[in-house]
Amino acid sequence: MLKQSMFVAVVLAIACLGLGTLASSQDKKPPTATRAGLHQIHAAARALEQAHRHLERAEHHFGGHRAKALDLVKQAEAEVKEAVAVAKASPPEGSKPAPATGTMPPASAPPAAKQ
């Protein structure tokens, strides 16, 4: 009798955990390539900004290498800005593009279906 009660308790506990996990996982949106990629690009931009500050504040010129490194960091910062602009303008395949702000849909467009 004790074994049977224990078995029922374990089965109920597993069922509750499984259903709770299933319900909570359905609430979250899966990450898109745009969000993940932009996260990494923004992290790189912050690192480049920090490198830029360190190079500007360095007291020694290191035979011209500090100035060359600063120029390369500036080029990299410009490339990162362009990458962010491209990523925002063209979302990855399979994701919805961001809606344009401040614009009205064309009058001929059918109304959106309610969910």
Contacts in CASP RR format, 6 or more apart in sequence:
PFRMAT RR
TARGET T0000
AUTHOR 0000-0000-0000
METHOD contacts of the structure
MODEL  1
MLKQSMFVAVVLAIACLGLGTLASSQDKKPPTATRAGLHQIHAAARALEQ
AHRHLERAEHHFGGHRAKALDLVKQAEAEVKEAVAVAKASPPEGSKPAPA
TGTMPPASAPPAAKQ
32 91 0 8 1.000
32 92 0 8 1.000
32 95 0 8 1.000
33 92 0 8 1.000
33 95 0 8 1.000
34 87 0 8 1.000
34 88 0 8 1.000
34 91 0 8 1.000
34 92 0 8 1.000
34 95 0 8 1.000
37 87 0 8 1.000
38 84 0 8 1.000
38 87 0 8 1.000
38 88 0 8 1.000
41 80 0 8 1.000
41 83 0 8 1.000
41 84 0 8 1.000
41 87 0 8 1.000
42 84 0 8 1.000
44 80 0 8 1.000
45 77 0 8 1.000
45 80 0 8 1.000
45 81 0 8 1.000
45 84 0 8 1.000
48 73 0 8 1.000
48 76 0 8 1.000
48 77 0 8 1.000
48 80 0 8 1.000
49 77 0 8 1.000
51 73 0 8 1.000
52 70 0 8 1.000
52 73 0 8 1.000
52 74 0 8 1.000
52 77 0 8 1.000
55 66 0 8 1.000
55 69 0 8 1.000
55 70 0 8 1.000
55 73 0 8 1.000
56 70 0 8 1.000
58 66 0 8 1.000
60 66 0 8 1.000
61 67 0 8 1.000
88 98 0 8 1.000
91 97 0 8 1.000
91 98 0 8 1.000
END
